[in-house]
């Protein structure tokens, strides 16, 4: 079993459900779906909010999903009384098109440091095909 990386080691999906309220993620239909000891998953529908003109999942929507799940994962690692986290860099490779259904992003840490976190985020379709792979770097800053 993997080591629990979350600051609150008993964190549940119910504890983080409010983080998506009134955000870009809520507009896109992103929902947190699973939390494990060292990973966080979120889903997003492929629909009129997330498709590009050819009817495929928009690459920008995939990146928004990846940044959402990775950023929230970083937020779960830190102590919010003394620290905050902000996205620093994200990249993505779009590997396969998706026209409908639900896609799932899984964020796992590549590096959890004092000043930065780096997340590997893989997005799969409902048939478990890998459709996008992303890497997100998050800066960890002292709270103001």
Secondary structure, DSSP 8 states (H G I E B T S, - for coil): ------SSTT--HHHHGGGGTTSHHHHHT-EEEEE-SSEEEEEEEESTTTB-TTSSB-HHHHHHHHHHHHHHHHHHHS-TTTEEEEEEEEEEEE-S---SEEEEEEEEEEEE-SSEEEEEEEEE-TT--EEEEEEEEEEEEE--
